[in-house]
Amino acid sequence: QVWIIIPTDVDCVVLCVCLQDHLPASYLPAERQGFPALYEWLKAHNAEFDKVEVGSFGGVGYGVKATADIEMGERVMRIPEKLMMTSETAKTSQLGPLIARDRMLQVMPNVALALHLLNERYNPKSFWKPYIDILPATFSLPLWFDRSQLELLTGSPCLSDSLQHVRSVGKLYSHLHKLLRAHGDTSIYLYSVGFYYDDFVWAVSAVMSRQNEIPHERDETQSKLALIPLWDMCNHWPGSISTDFDAELRTCDCFSPSAVRTGKELRIFYGARSNAELFLHQGFVYPPNTGDTLRIKLGLSSGEDSVTKSMKSRLLTKLDIPLSGVFHVLAAEDPFTPQLKAFVRVFTAKSEDLQRYGA
């Protein structure tokens, strides 16, 4: 086993990016044609998907293909909850005692789910093995970028967000290494096989790009995170949400958002997300995205005289606009939100203008 302790924030980014340049091929899943085993497993546990299967779609990669004509609104998948890996199954797994003793794993169910996924990946007899075996071996997320690829983001707000992701994953990796060592339970596969940085990045990437919320069985006002087999192979297409969760049957039910002919791809709407969000969390962008936004960080100038800055602060507070923060530019005919327009007016205003505005 190799235990790596990651130091300060700056060192953390440098070390993690260096590790990404030299990721060892340890226990990452290999590319394989495991879909028949997946179908058999799904059907053995009452999943319904009579008109779809996984297919390859050229440059898009894998997706869900219609094996027969599908009508708009027709239910195409019903996946029982018992087939899903969730933040709750993590608590009842080998990792339950580890999660129970660590506050960070309790308040970050996505991390607990990633650790659960990786531990089951190492388990040759895992119930979820047919599902885990078909997950991608690599991801196009910024977490996988080397230094030269990250440099291509220079000038984009995505660069700082990408580096923050790298920093966060590095610090989590260090924390979990210490936790596993202190726990010392050799029956946990993560401990006996070895906890490698690249495998952890893989698990975090799989959860980040595939996780969904489903209602909690004990309280429908609460939710839990889930990885939903087969359904999570659907690619994105703009439209409206066409998936529901049956709280009584405890199933994920997917309805076709449009008519799909035999051999064509069934795609679903992931929700209203900007291209930056899709890029950071799903690893792709959709150029004609009408819901796209550009995030820009603005704040009052620190070099302004105290009287003028105080007047601007009072006016922004009166307008319920933050003195500094993130504003959005829209992909629309009028790209500037009312809040952004108001901030810019106050930011550029002279003292006499501020007095006239009642600052």
C-alpha positions as CSV (number, residue, x, y, z in Angstrom):
1,Q,0.0,0.0,0.0
2,V,1.0,3.6,-0.7
3,W,-0.2,6.2,1.8
4,I,0.1,9.8,0.5
5,I,-0.4,12.7,2.9
6,I,-1.4,15.9,1.1
7,P,-0.3,19.2,2.7
8,T,-1.4,22.8,2.2
9,D,-3.9,24.1,-0.3
10,V,-1.4,25.3,-2.8
11,D,0.7,22.2,-2.5
12,C,-2.5,20.1,-2.8
13,V,-3.3,21.5,-6.3
14,V,0.3,21.1,-7.5
15,L,0.6,17.5,-6.2
16,C,-2.8,16.4,-7.5
17,V,-2.2,17.8,-10.9
18,C,1.2,16.1,-10.9
19,L,-0.5,12.8,-9.9
20,Q,-3.0,13.3,-12.8
21,D,0.0,13.5,-15.2
22,H,1.2,10.1,-14.0
23,L,-1.9,8.1,-13.0
24,P,-0.9,4.4,-12.5
25,A,-3.1,1.7,-13.9
26,S,-4.1,0.1,-10.6
27,Y,-7.6,-1.1,-10.2
28,L,-9.5,1.1,-12.7
29,P,-12.2,-0.9,-14.6
30,A,-11.2,-1.9,-18.1
31,E,-13.3,-1.3,-21.2
32,R,-15.5,-4.3,-21.6
33,Q,-18.7,-5.5,-23.3
34,G,-20.5,-6.3,-20.0
35,F,-24.0,-5.2,-21.1
36,P,-25.5,-8.8,-21.4
37,A,-24.6,-9.5,-17.8
38,L,-26.1,-6.1,-16.8
39,Y,-29.4,-6.9,-18.6
40,E,-29.6,-10.4,-17.0
41,W,-29.0,-8.9,-13.5
42,L,-31.6,-6.2,-14.0
43,K,-34.2,-8.6,-15.2
44,A,-33.5,-11.0,-12.4
45,H,-34.4,-8.2,-10.0
46,N,-37.6,-7.1,-11.7
47,A,-36.3,-4.1,-13.8
48,E,-38.5,-3.4,-16.8
49,F,-36.9,-2.1,-20.1
50,D,-38.4,-4.1,-22.9
51,K,-37.8,-1.6,-25.7
52,V,-34.3,-0.2,-24.9
53,E,-30.7,-1.4,-24.6
54,V,-27.3,0.3,-24.4
55,G,-25.9,1.3,-27.8
56,S,-22.9,3.1,-29.3
57,F,-23.5,6.4,-31.0
58,G,-20.2,7.4,-32.6
59,G,-18.5,10.5,-31.2
60,V,-21.2,10.7,-28.4
61,G,-20.1,7.3,-27.0
62,Y,-22.6,5.0,-25.3
63,G,-26.2,5.9,-24.8
64,V,-29.6,4.2,-24.7
65,K,-31.0,2.8,-28.0
66,A,-34.6,1.9,-28.9
67,T,-35.0,-1.7,-29.9
68,A,-38.6,-1.0,-31.0
69,D,-40.6,2.1,-31.8
70,I,-41.4,4.1,-28.7
71,E,-44.2,6.6,-28.5
72,M,-44.0,10.0,-26.7
73,G,-44.9,9.6,-23.1
74,E,-44.4,5.8,-23.1
75,R,-42.8,4.3,-20.0
76,V,-39.5,2.9,-21.2
77,M,-37.8,2.0,-17.9
78,R,-38.7,1.0,-14.4
79,I,-35.7,0.4,-12.2
80,P,-36.4,-0.8,-8.6
81,E,-34.6,0.9,-5.8
82,K,-33.1,-2.4,-4.6
83,L,-30.8,-2.2,-7.7
84,M,-29.5,1.3,-6.9
85,M,-26.4,2.1,-4.9
86,T,-27.4,4.9,-2.5
87,S,-26.0,7.0,0.3
88,E,-28.1,4.7,2.5
89,T,-26.7,1.4,1.2
90,A,-23.3,2.9,2.0
91,K,-24.3,3.1,5.7
92,T,-25.5,-0.5,5.8
93,S,-22.4,-1.8,3.9
94,Q,-18.9,-2.7,5.2
95,L,-18.3,1.1,5.5
96,G,-21.1,1.7,8.0
97,P,-18.9,1.9,11.1
98,L,-16.5,4.1,9.2
99,I,-19.3,6.5,8.2
100,A,-20.7,6.5,11.7
101,R,-17.5,7.7,13.2
102,D,-16.6,10.4,10.7
103,R,-18.6,13.7,10.6
104,M,-17.4,14.6,7.1
105,L,-18.8,11.3,5.6
106,Q,-22.1,12.0,7.4
107,V,-22.5,15.5,6.0
108,M,-21.2,14.7,2.5
109,P,-23.3,11.8,1.3
110,N,-21.7,12.1,-2.2
111,V,-18.3,11.3,-0.8
112,A,-19.7,8.4,1.2
113,L,-21.4,7.1,-2.0
114,A,-18.1,7.4,-3.9
115,L,-16.3,5.5,-1.2
116,H,-19.1,2.9,-1.2
117,L,-18.8,2.5,-5.0
118,L,-15.0,2.1,-4.8
119,N,-15.2,-0.5,-2.0
120,E,-17.8,-2.5,-4.0
121,R,-15.5,-2.2,-7.1
122,Y,-12.9,-4.1,-5.1
123,N,-15.4,-6.7,-4.0
124,P,-15.4,-9.6,-6.5
125,K,-18.8,-10.8,-5.1
126,S,-20.5,-7.4,-5.0
127,F,-24.2,-7.4,-5.6
128,W,-23.7,-4.5,-7.9
129,K,-20.8,-6.0,-9.9
130,P,-22.8,-6.2,-13.2
131,Y,-23.5,-2.5,-12.9
132,I,-20.0,-1.4,-11.8
133,D,-18.4,-3.5,-14.6
134,I,-20.0,-1.3,-17.3
135,L,-19.1,2.1,-15.8
136,P,-16.7,4.1,-17.9
137,A,-13.0,3.5,-17.3
138,T,-12.2,7.2,-17.7
139,F,-14.2,10.5,-17.7
140,S,-13.9,13.8,-19.6
141,L,-14.2,15.8,-16.4
142,P,-11.7,18.5,-15.5
143,L,-10.6,16.2,-12.6
144,W,-8.9,14.1,-15.3
145,F,-7.1,17.0,-17.0
146,D,-3.3,17.2,-17.0
147,R,-1.5,20.5,-16.7
148,S,-1.6,21.4,-20.4
149,Q,-5.3,20.7,-20.6
150,L,-6.0,22.9,-17.5
151,E,-4.0,25.7,-19.1
152,L,-6.4,25.7,-22.0
153,L,-9.1,27.0,-19.5
154,T,-7.1,30.2,-18.9
155,G,-9.5,33.1,-19.2
156,S,-12.5,31.0,-18.4
157,P,-14.3,31.0,-15.0
158,C,-14.2,27.2,-15.3
159,L,-10.4,27.3,-14.5
160,S,-10.8,28.4,-10.9
161,D,-13.8,26.0,-10.4
162,S,-11.8,23.1,-11.9
163,L,-8.8,23.8,-9.6
164,Q,-11.1,24.0,-6.7
165,H,-12.4,20.5,-7.6
166,V,-8.9,19.2,-7.8
167,R,-8.0,20.8,-4.4
168,S,-11.1,19.4,-2.8
169,V,-10.6,15.9,-4.1
170,G,-7.0,16.0,-2.9
171,K,-7.9,17.1,0.6
172,L,-10.7,14.4,0.8
173,Y,-8.2,11.8,-0.4
174,S,-5.8,12.8,2.4
175,H,-8.5,12.8,5.0
176,L,-9.9,9.4,4.0
177,H,-6.4,7.8,4.0
178,K,-5.9,8.9,7.5
179,L,-9.4,7.7,8.4
180,L,-8.8,4.3,6.9
181,R,-5.4,3.9,8.7
182,A,-6.9,4.9,12.0
183,H,-9.9,2.6,11.5
184,G,-7.6,-0.4,10.7
185,D,-10.4,-2.8,9.7
186,T,-8.6,-5.2,7.3
187,S,-11.9,-6.7,6.2
188,I,-12.7,-3.5,4.3
189,Y,-11.6,-4.0,0.7
190,L,-10.4,-0.4,0.5
191,Y,-7.9,-1.2,3.3
192,S,-6.8,-4.6,2.1
193,V,-6.5,-3.8,-1.6
194,G,-5.1,-0.3,-1.2
195,F,-6.6,3.2,-1.6
196,Y,-5.1,4.8,-4.7
197,Y,-5.6,8.4,-5.8
198,D,-6.6,7.5,-9.4
199,D,-9.2,5.0,-8.2
200,F,-10.7,7.6,-5.8
201,V,-10.8,10.2,-8.7
202,W,-12.6,7.5,-10.8
203,A,-15.2,6.9,-8.0
204,V,-15.7,10.6,-7.4
205,S,-16.2,11.2,-11.1
206,A,-18.7,8.4,-11.5
207,V,-20.8,9.7,-8.6
208,M,-20.4,13.3,-9.7
209,S,-21.6,12.6,-13.3
210,R,-24.3,10.1,-12.4
211,Q,-25.8,10.8,-9.0
212,N,-29.5,11.7,-8.6
213,E,-31.7,12.4,-5.7
214,I,-34.6,10.1,-4.8
215,P,-37.1,10.4,-1.9
216,H,-36.2,8.8,1.4
217,E,-38.4,5.9,2.3
218,R,-38.8,7.1,5.9
219,D,-39.5,10.7,5.1
220,E,-40.5,11.8,1.6
221,T,-39.5,15.4,2.4
222,Q,-35.9,14.2,2.7
223,S,-33.8,12.8,-0.2
224,K,-30.9,10.5,-0.6
225,L,-28.3,10.2,-3.4
226,A,-28.6,7.2,-5.8
227,L,-26.8,5.6,-8.8
228,I,-29.5,4.3,-11.0
229,P,-28.4,1.4,-13.3
230,L,-29.2,1.6,-17.1
231,W,-31.2,4.8,-16.7
232,D,-27.9,6.7,-16.0
233,M,-26.7,5.6,-19.5
234,C,-29.2,8.1,-21.1
235,N,-27.5,11.1,-22.7
236,H,-28.8,14.7,-22.4
237,W,-31.2,16.5,-24.7
238,P,-33.0,19.8,-24.0
239,G,-36.7,19.6,-23.1
240,S,-38.5,18.8,-19.9
241,I,-38.0,16.3,-17.1
242,S,-39.5,12.9,-18.0
243,T,-38.5,10.8,-15.1
244,D,-40.4,10.2,-11.9
245,F,-40.0,8.2,-8.7
246,D,-42.8,6.0,-7.6
247,A,-42.7,6.4,-3.8
248,E,-45.1,3.5,-3.2
249,L,-43.4,1.0,-5.5
250,R,-39.9,2.5,-4.8
251,T,-39.0,2.6,-8.5
252,C,-37.5,5.0,-10.9
253,D,-39.8,5.4,-13.9
254,C,-38.6,6.9,-17.1
255,F,-41.0,8.1,-19.8
256,S,-39.9,8.9,-23.3
257,P,-39.9,12.7,-23.8
258,S,-40.5,12.2,-27.6
259,A,-41.3,9.5,-30.1
260,V,-38.2,7.4,-30.8
261,R,-37.9,5.0,-33.8
262,T,-36.2,1.7,-33.7
263,G,-32.4,2.0,-33.6
264,K,-32.4,5.7,-32.6
265,E,-31.2,7.1,-29.4
266,L,-33.4,7.8,-26.4
267,R,-32.3,11.0,-24.6
268,I,-33.6,12.7,-21.6
269,F,-33.4,16.2,-20.1
270,Y,-30.9,16.5,-17.2
271,G,-32.4,19.8,-16.0
272,A,-31.7,23.5,-16.6
273,R,-27.9,23.8,-16.3
274,S,-25.3,26.1,-17.8
275,N,-22.6,24.8,-20.1
276,A,-20.1,25.5,-17.3
277,E,-22.1,23.2,-14.9
278,L,-22.4,20.5,-17.6
279,F,-18.7,20.7,-18.2
280,L,-17.6,20.6,-14.6
281,H,-20.0,17.9,-13.5
282,Q,-20.9,15.9,-16.6
283,G,-17.9,16.4,-18.8
284,F,-19.5,17.8,-21.9
285,V,-21.0,21.1,-23.2
286,Y,-24.1,21.6,-25.4
287,P,-23.4,24.7,-27.7
288,P,-27.1,25.5,-28.5
289,N,-28.0,25.5,-24.8
290,T,-30.6,28.2,-24.4
291,G,-30.3,28.0,-20.6
292,D,-26.6,28.8,-20.7
293,T,-25.1,31.5,-18.5
294,L,-21.7,33.0,-17.9
295,R,-20.8,33.6,-14.3
296,I,-18.8,36.7,-13.5
297,K,-17.4,37.8,-10.2
298,L,-17.9,41.5,-9.3
299,G,-17.4,43.6,-6.3
300,L,-17.0,47.2,-5.2
301,S,-13.6,48.6,-5.7
302,S,-11.2,48.5,-2.7
303,G,-9.4,51.6,-4.1
304,E,-12.5,53.8,-4.0
305,D,-12.6,56.6,-1.4
306,S,-14.5,55.6,1.8
307,V,-17.3,58.1,1.4
308,T,-18.3,57.0,-2.1
309,K,-17.9,53.4,-1.3
310,S,-20.1,53.8,1.8
311,M,-22.8,55.4,-0.3
312,K,-22.6,52.6,-2.9
313,S,-22.8,50.0,-0.1
314,R,-25.9,51.6,1.4
315,L,-27.6,51.8,-2.0
316,L,-26.8,48.2,-2.9
317,T,-28.0,47.0,0.5
318,K,-31.3,49.0,0.0
319,L,-31.7,47.2,-3.4
320,D,-30.9,43.8,-1.8
321,I,-27.9,43.3,-4.1
322,P,-24.6,41.9,-2.7
323,L,-21.6,44.1,-2.4
324,S,-19.6,41.4,-4.1
325,G,-20.5,38.1,-5.6
326,V,-21.3,36.1,-8.7
327,F,-23.6,37.6,-11.3
328,H,-24.9,35.9,-14.5
329,V,-24.9,36.9,-18.1
330,L,-27.6,35.0,-20.0
331,A,-27.6,33.4,-23.4
332,A,-30.6,35.5,-24.5
333,E,-31.5,38.6,-26.6
334,D,-31.1,40.6,-23.4
335,P,-28.2,38.9,-21.7
336,F,-28.0,41.1,-18.6
337,T,-30.2,40.3,-15.6
338,P,-31.9,43.2,-13.7
339,Q,-29.6,42.5,-10.7
340,L,-26.4,42.8,-12.9
341,K,-27.7,46.0,-14.6
342,A,-28.4,47.6,-11.2
343,F,-25.0,46.6,-9.8
344,V,-23.2,48.1,-12.8
345,R,-25.2,51.3,-12.5
346,V,-24.2,51.7,-8.8
347,F,-20.6,50.6,-9.5
348,T,-20.1,53.3,-12.1
349,A,-22.2,56.0,-10.4
350,K,-20.6,59.3,-9.4
351,S,-21.2,60.9,-6.0
352,E,-23.9,63.2,-7.3
353,D,-25.7,60.3,-8.9
354,L,-25.6,58.4,-5.7
355,Q,-27.1,61.3,-3.8
356,R,-29.9,61.5,-6.4
357,Y,-30.6,57.8,-5.9
358,G,-31.0,58.4,-2.2
359,A,-27.8,56.6,-1.1
